[in-house]
Amino acid sequence: MAGGSDRAAWRGIMVVAQVTEEGFHSATLELLGKARELADRLETEVFAAVIGAGLGNAPAELVGYGADKVYVVEGEEFSSFVGSVFGTALARLVEEVQPEMVIAAATDQNRSFLPYAATLLETGLTANCMELDVDEEERLLLPTRPAYSGNLMATIVCPERRPQMATVKPYSFPLPSHDSSRRGEVVPFDPGPIGAGGVRVVESRPLQREGPDLRKADFIVGIGRGVADEKLIAQAQVLASLTGGAVGATRPVCDMGLLPESAQIGQTGVSISPKMYLALGISGAAPHTVGIQNVDAFVAVNKDESAPVFDMASHCVVGDARVLLPLLVHEVQKIVSK
Ligand SMILES: Cc1cc2nc3c(=O)[nH]c(=O)nc-3n(C[C@H](O)[C@H](O)[C@H](O)COP(=O)(O)OP(=O)(O)OC[C@H]3O[C@@H](n4cnc5c(N)ncnc54)[C@H](O)[C@@H]3O)c2cc1C
């Protein structure tokens, strides 16, 4: 099994869908929207690949989000996730369809089986990207991700082999709306027998995340090392609860154990796109700020007027966040209690 180097023989963008108990992972839908935009520029098709069991009519939904053809790989062997089984099925589908690009959300599941498929296809994969673009003339996928500890953004291309593969951090693109008037095809695909290599799934349990989901919050208070202590975090939590927001943090704050790992924003944490981000005592290091996208108002409070965070903030406050936060909580409390 292998990919190819005859570039002209490979056409279309394939989005690998992730099925969850609640339906398709929202990052799958975001990627379909992005794939549609890129495919229109390349004048090519969008394919979705759905691997699972008991899928019913769900795959057809993806047509409304931008897919022209939805390939369905369905069977009992896909009822539990085994990386090698999903990876082999995907590689066989890709060989058959020959898409020039294969993209998937960088969820834990996809990040474990996409590299397996890439290895079988003898092609390259750019993992955990934050931006996707294409070079229409060369028909190149241009995936961009942080490199060198987040100190620069690198666009890593796969010029010779096909398909070109990438995983993209969830919440990197806006959710497209569903267009029920779109027409497309649902095509079953039988990958043939696949052995699990002695792996048997005994039990699967979803990861329990602590606290509110930062990825869905409209207002986030970000806590940095400069002000990291329990008292200030408690005040930030009051502000968040008054406004229906959430509290996030930089990596050092989570490493100190002051907030759970799920509160970490950035390259190795979650990506956020709230309407407003209030950064308190945060220097603005690239591994943190790459996780902040499409924010309407970015308010930074820092004692140091030369802090890099001020280069990207829309509203800059030079001052002591320990003084400002209690005043802010007091003012918001007055407004809310009116
Ligand atoms: C591979 C790798 C991955 C990483 N991933 C991430 C990631 O996902 N997320 C992340 O956040 N980091 C990540 N980091 C760490 C990152 O490089 C920075 O070290 C980190 O973001 C800095 O956190 P900070 O801004 O809280 O702390 P600092 O850089 O120490 O900044 C503290 C700031 O607080 C200000 N300050 C001090 N007192 C006050 C006060 N009273 N009021 C107002 N301001 C004050 C200071 O002027 C300073 O600017 C990663 C690093 C590596 C190497």
The ligand as a Tripos MOL2 file, in Angstrom:
@<TRIPOS>MOLECULE
LIG
   53    58     1     0     0
SMALL
NO_CHARGES

@<TRIPOS>ATOM
      1 C1          7.3090   23.6530   23.6530 C.3       1 LIG1
      2 C2          6.6600   24.7170   24.4910 C.ar      1 LIG1
      3 C3          5.2930   24.7740   24.5000 C.ar      1 LIG1
      4 C4          4.6680   25.7580   25.2730 C.ar      1 LIG1
      5 N1          3.3100   25.8090   25.2790 N.ar      1 LIG1
      6 C5          2.7040   26.7950   25.9610 C.ar      1 LIG1
      7 C6          1.2780   26.9210   25.9390 C.ar      1 LIG1
      8 O1          0.5470   26.1340   25.3330 O.2       1 LIG1
      9 N2          0.7300   27.9330   26.6380 N.ar      1 LIG1
     10 C7          1.4710   28.8470   27.3490 C.ar      1 LIG1
     11 O2          0.8900   29.7440   27.9540 O.2       1 LIG1
     12 N3          2.8110   28.7270   27.3950 N.ar      1 LIG1
     13 C8          3.4360   27.7370   26.7430 C.ar      1 LIG1
     14 N4          4.7890   27.6240   26.8160 N.ar      1 LIG1
     15 C9          5.5140   28.5460   27.7310 C.3       1 LIG1
     16 C10         5.7780   29.9160   27.0910 C.3       1 LIG1
     17 O3          6.9620   29.8410   26.3250 O.3       1 LIG1
     18 C11         5.9500   31.0180   28.1620 C.3       1 LIG1
     19 O4          6.9660   30.6440   29.0590 O.3       1 LIG1
     20 C12         4.6800   31.2790   28.9550 C.3       1 LIG1
     21 O5          3.5760   31.4940   28.1020 O.3       1 LIG1
     22 C13         4.8800   32.5330   29.8070 C.3       1 LIG1
     23 O6          3.8150   32.6340   30.7050 O.3       1 LIG1
     24 P1          3.4600   33.9820   31.4260 P.3       1 LIG1
     25 O7          3.1950   35.0560   30.4340 O.co2     1 LIG1
     26 O8          2.3890   33.6560   32.4050 O.co2     1 LIG1
     27 O9          4.7600   34.2920   32.3130 O.3       1 LIG1
     28 P2          5.9340   35.3300   32.1230 P.3       1 LIG1
     29 O10         6.5290   35.2510   30.7940 O.co2     1 LIG1
     30 O11         6.8120   35.1420   33.3060 O.co2     1 LIG1
     31 O12         5.2330   36.7810   32.2330 O.3       1 LIG1
     32 C14         4.7270   37.3280   33.4120 C.3       1 LIG1
     33 C15         4.2960   38.7560   33.0870 C.3       1 LIG1
     34 O13         3.5940   39.2870   34.2010 O.3       1 LIG1
     35 C16         3.8850   40.6730   34.2850 C.3       1 LIG1
     36 N5          3.5450   41.0890   35.6530 N.ar      1 LIG1
     37 C17         4.1980   40.7920   36.8220 C.ar      1 LIG1
     38 N6          3.5170   41.2780   37.8620 N.ar      1 LIG1
     39 C18         2.4200   41.8960   37.3790 C.ar      1 LIG1
     40 C19         1.3210   42.5960   37.9690 C.ar      1 LIG1
     41 N7          1.2000   42.7320   39.2960 N.pl3     1 LIG1
     42 N8          0.3750   43.1340   37.1440 N.ar      1 LIG1
     43 C20         0.4720   43.0180   35.7880 C.ar      1 LIG1
     44 N9          1.5010   42.3570   35.1780 N.ar      1 LIG1
     45 C21         2.4450   41.8040   35.9540 C.ar      1 LIG1
     46 C22         5.3500   40.7550   33.9310 C.3       1 LIG1
     47 O14         5.6760   42.0560   33.5070 O.3       1 LIG1
     48 C23         5.4510   39.7200   32.8200 C.3       1 LIG1
     49 O15         5.2620   40.3160   31.5460 O.3       1 LIG1
     50 C24         5.4460   26.6750   26.0560 C.ar      1 LIG1
     51 C25         6.8240   26.5900   26.0060 C.ar      1 LIG1
     52 C26         7.4240   25.6120   25.2620 C.ar      1 LIG1
     53 C27         8.9350   25.5400   25.2710 C.3       1 LIG1
@<TRIPOS>BOND
     1     1     2 1
     2     2     3 ar
     3     2    52 ar
     4     3     4 ar
     5     4     5 ar
     6     4    50 ar
     7     5     6 ar
     8     6     7 ar
     9     6    13 1
    10     7     8 2
    11     7     9 ar
    12     9    10 ar
    13    10    11 2
    14    10    12 ar
    15    12    13 ar
    16    13    14 ar
    17    14    15 1
    18    14    50 ar
    19    15    16 1
    20    16    17 1
    21    16    18 1
    22    18    19 1
    23    18    20 1
    24    20    21 1
    25    20    22 1
    26    22    23 1
    27    23    24 1
    28    24    25 2
    29    24    26 1
    30    24    27 1
    31    27    28 1
    32    28    29 2
    33    28    30 1
    34    28    31 1
    35    31    32 1
    36    32    33 1
    37    33    34 1
    38    33    48 1
    39    34    35 1
    40    35    36 1
    41    35    46 1
    42    36    37 ar
    43    36    45 ar
    44    37    38 ar
    45    38    39 ar
    46    39    40 ar
    47    39    45 ar
    48    40    41 1
    49    40    42 ar
    50    42    43 ar
    51    43    44 ar
    52    44    45 ar
    53    46    47 1
    54    46    48 1
    55    48    49 1
    56    50    51 ar
    57    51    52 ar
    58    52    53 1
@<TRIPOS>SUBSTRUCTURE
     1 LIG1         1 GROUP 0 **** ****
